[in-house]
Amino acid sequence: MKKLALALVCFASVAFIASCTPEITNPEPSIALKTGENYVYDGQTIDIDTEYMLGFRAASNTQTKKDLSTFKLAIKILELDGTEVDSADTLMNISGTEFVYDHVLNFTLSRELVGKAEITATVTDVDGKLCTTTINLNVNQPAQQLISRAITWVRKGTNVEDATATELANIGLQWTGSYRDIMATIRPLDNADVTLYLCPGDDFAKITTDVEKASYFASLPEYSDASVIDKYRNISAEVSHTYNDMLAVVYNGGNYLVHITQANVEAITSGGQYIRTDITITGETK
């Protein structure tokens, strides 16, 4: 069995009843999911790092009594939206008119928000007739608390500080514009695949776990209080002010939230002469 990126430790015992409609002239074998205490069932929600039983019973067709030939178990690991992440197949050569598969299933999910498993069992007889059945499991993952981190973005005159430029670039953004601008401009990096949303600032405190964050981003395209923007220009470059805006950024496979809460604007002078304007944007991200 191929090793799953998600660390699928082993298969659990599942009980299930297959529905293969036998043909009168050339009927198929049968396969059923075992049932009983601690055996999983179709549509069940199971917990990670917990052992469950998975069991199938296969049998030759009672009319033909043809020996069984192979048993195949295929598992697909899916994102919550149905996107396939990984898969593993087990193929066994079997014989006789009956076969029982009984094992232990234990999921360890190391990738964020991978929460579904599709398990398909197939039995084939020596004539090549087969019967297939599929069950779906939901994998319950404890939500991870998000850690909020303070941000400080600084531009002195026309020069964005290196640390600020790096931090912005890491989430697909840049600070552009000149000293003549009346508003600071935060926009996506040139030639980068970035989607930038402007959202209500109050939403930031409501998003506390990785599950809530993923759900928030999934709903953004239809969220009436959020809008896709090509640049963020709500911050004055002339006067200090408090803000309550949240930027939601989709970039390079990551989702980022930035809560803008304050911008301090300071005119720098020397000997009574204006030198430059410094802008310091503060807030938090997660």
C-alpha positions in Angstrom: 0.0 0.0 0.0 1.3 3.4 -0.9 2.0 5.7 2.0 -0.5 8.5 2.3 0.7 12.1 2.7 -2.0 12.4 5.4 -0.6 9.5 7.4 -3.4 7.0 7.0 -2.1 4.6 9.6 -4.2 1.7 8.7 -7.7 0.6 7.5 -10.6 0.4 9.9 -13.1 -2.3 10.1 -16.3 -1.3 8.4 -19.5 -3.2 8.0 -21.5 -2.6 4.8 -24.1 -4.3 2.6 -23.4 -4.2 -1.1 -26.1 -4.1 -3.7 -25.0 -5.8 -6.9 -27.9 -6.9 -8.9 -27.3 -10.5 -10.1 -27.9 -11.3 -13.8 -29.9 -14.4 -14.3 -27.4 -15.9 -16.8 -24.2 -14.6 -15.4 -24.6 -13.4 -11.8 -21.9 -11.6 -9.8 -20.5 -12.4 -6.4 -21.6 -10.4 -3.4 -19.9 -8.2 -0.8 -21.3 -6.9 2.5 -20.0 -4.5 5.1 -19.7 -6.1 8.5 -21.8 -4.5 11.3 -21.5 -4.5 15.0 -19.9 -2.7 17.9 -17.1 -0.3 16.9 -17.6 -1.1 13.2 -17.9 1.9 11.0 -20.9 2.5 8.8 -21.6 4.6 5.7 -21.9 8.3 6.6 -20.4 8.0 10.0 -18.2 10.7 11.5 -15.1 9.3 13.2 -12.4 10.9 15.3 -8.7 11.1 14.4 -6.2 9.0 16.3 -9.0 6.5 17.3 -9.2 2.9 16.3 -12.3 1.6 14.4 -13.0 -1.8 12.9 -13.4 -2.3 9.2 -14.8 -5.6 7.9 -16.1 -6.9 4.6 -17.6 -10.3 3.8 -17.4 -11.5 0.2 -19.0 -14.6 -1.2 -19.4 -16.4 -4.5 -22.8 -16.2 -6.2 -25.0 -18.9 -4.9 -26.0 -20.0 -8.4 -22.6 -20.2 -10.1 -20.5 -21.0 -7.0 -17.5 -19.6 -8.9 -14.4 -19.2 -6.8 -13.4 -15.7 -5.8 -10.3 -14.3 -7.4 -9.3 -10.9 -6.0 -10.3 -8.4 -3.3 -9.5 -4.8 -3.7 -9.8 -2.0 -1.1 -9.3 1.6 -2.3 -9.3 4.7 -0.1 -9.4 8.3 -1.2 -8.7 11.1 1.1 -10.6 14.3 0.4 -10.7 17.9 1.4 -14.0 19.1 2.9 -14.9 20.5 -0.5 -14.4 17.1 -2.2 -10.9 17.8 -3.7 -8.9 14.6 -3.7 -5.7 14.8 -1.7 -4.3 11.3 -1.8 -5.3 7.7 -2.3 -4.2 4.2 -1.5 -5.1 0.8 -3.0 -4.8 -2.7 -1.6 -5.2 -5.7 -4.0 -5.3 -9.3 -2.6 -5.4 -12.6 -4.5 -8.0 -14.7 -2.8 -9.6 -18.1 -3.4 -12.6 -20.2 -2.3 -16.2 -19.2 -2.3 -16.0 -16.9 0.8 -13.6 -14.2 2.0 -13.6 -12.1 5.1 -11.6 -8.9 5.4 -11.2 -7.6 8.9 -8.8 -4.8 9.9 -8.3 -1.7 12.0 -8.7 1.8 10.8 -6.9 4.8 12.4 -6.7 8.1 10.7 -4.1 10.7 11.5 -4.6 13.9 9.6 -1.5 16.1 9.2 -3.0 18.4 6.6 -5.3 21.2 7.5 -9.0 20.5 6.8 -8.8 17.1 5.2 -11.9 15.6 6.5 -13.4 12.9 4.3 -12.6 9.4 3.4 -14.1 7.4 0.5 -13.7 3.6 0.9 -14.4 1.3 -2.0 -14.3 -2.5 -1.8 -14.4 -4.7 -4.9 -14.5 -8.5 -5.2 -14.0 -10.4 -8.4 -14.5 -14.1 -9.2 -12.6 -16.3 -11.6 -14.9 -15.4 -14.5 -14.1 -11.8 -14.0 -17.6 -10.9 -12.6 -17.3 -8.3 -9.9 -19.3 -6.5 -7.2 -18.3 -3.1 -5.8 -19.5 -1.1 -2.8 -18.5 2.3 -1.5 -18.9 4.0 1.9 -18.0 7.5 2.9 -16.7 8.6 6.3 -16.3 12.1 7.8 -13.2 12.5 9.8 -13.6 14.8 12.9 -10.6 17.0 13.5 -10.4 19.1 16.6 -10.2 22.7 15.5 -6.9 24.4 16.0 -6.9 27.8 17.7 -5.5 30.6 15.5 -2.7 32.8 16.9 -3.0 36.5 16.3 0.3 38.3 15.6 0.9 42.0 15.7 2.0 43.8 12.5 3.8 47.1 12.0 4.3 48.3 8.4 6.5 51.3 7.9 7.1 53.6 5.0 9.5 56.5 5.4 8.9 59.0 2.6 8.9 56.9 -0.5 10.9 54.0 1.0 9.1 51.0 2.4 11.2 49.4 5.2 12.8 46.0 4.2 11.0 44.1 6.9 7.7 45.6 5.9 8.3 44.8 2.2 9.2 41.2 3.1 6.2 40.7 5.3 3.9 42.0 2.7 5.5 40.0 -0.1 5.0 36.8 1.9 1.3 37.2 1.6 1.3 38.5 -2.0 1.1 42.2 -1.3 3.2 45.4 -1.7 3.1 49.0 -0.6 3.3 51.4 -3.6 2.7 55.0 -4.4 4.6 58.3 -4.0 4.9 61.0 -1.4 2.3 63.0 -3.4 -0.5 60.4 -2.7 -3.2 61.4 -0.3 -3.9 57.7 0.5 -1.5 54.8 1.1 -1.8 52.0 -1.4 -1.5 48.3 -0.6 -2.0 46.1 -3.6 -1.1 42.6 -5.0 2.5 41.9 -6.2 3.1 42.4 -9.8 2.3 39.4 -12.0 1.2 37.4 -8.9 -2.0 35.3 -8.7 -3.6 37.1 -5.7 -7.2 37.6 -4.7 -7.7 40.5 -2.3 -10.9 41.1 -0.4 -11.9 44.0 1.8 -14.0 42.7 4.7 -15.6 44.1 7.9 -13.0 44.6 10.6 -15.3 43.1 13.2 -15.1 39.7 11.5 -11.4 39.4 12.6 -12.3 38.6 16.2 -15.0 36.2 15.2 -12.6 33.9 13.3 -10.8 31.9 16.1 -10.0 28.5 14.6 -8.5 27.0 11.4 -12.0 25.5 10.6 -13.7 28.9 11.0 -11.0 30.5 8.8 -11.4 28.0 6.0 -15.2 28.3 6.2 -14.8 32.1 6.0 -12.7 32.1 2.9 -15.0 29.5 1.3 -17.9 31.9 1.8 -16.1 35.0 0.6 -17.2 34.9 -3.1 -20.8 35.1 -2.0 -20.4 37.2 1.1 -22.3 40.5 0.6 -20.3 42.4 3.2 -17.0 41.6 1.4 -15.7 42.8 -1.9 -12.9 41.9 -4.2 -10.6 44.9 -4.7 -7.6 45.5 -6.9 -5.9 47.7 -4.2 -6.5 48.9 -0.7 -6.6 52.7 -0.4 -8.5 53.4 2.8 -5.5 54.7 4.8 -4.8 58.4 4.8 -1.2 59.5 3.9 -1.9 62.9 5.4 -3.4 62.4 8.9 -3.2 59.8 11.7 -6.4 57.8 12.1 -7.9 54.6 13.6 -9.3 52.0 11.3 -11.3 48.8 11.4 -10.7 47.1 8.1 -9.8 43.5 7.4 -8.0 42.3 4.3 -8.5 38.7 3.3 -5.8 37.5 0.9 -5.6 34.4 -1.1 -2.1 33.8 -2.4 0.1 30.9 -3.3 -2.2 28.3 -1.7 -2.5 30.2 1.5 -5.3 32.3 3.1 -4.3 35.3 5.2 -6.3 37.7 7.4 -5.0 41.2 8.1 -6.8 43.5 10.5 -5.9 47.2 10.1 -6.5 49.2 13.2 -4.2 52.3 13.2 -2.1 54.4 10.9 0.2 57.1 12.3 1.3 59.8 9.9 4.3 62.0 10.9 5.8 64.9 8.9 9.6 64.8 9.4 11.3 68.2 9.4 14.8 69.4 9.9 15.7 73.0 10.7 12.1 74.0 9.9 12.3 72.4 6.5 10.0 69.5 5.5 12.0 66.3 4.8 9.5 63.5 4.3 6.3 61.9 5.6 6.5 58.7 7.6 3.5 56.3 7.8 3.3 53.5 10.3 0.4 51.0 9.8 -0.4 48.7 12.8 -2.8 45.9 13.3 -2.8 42.1 13.6 -2.8 39.1 11.3 -3.7 35.4 11.5 
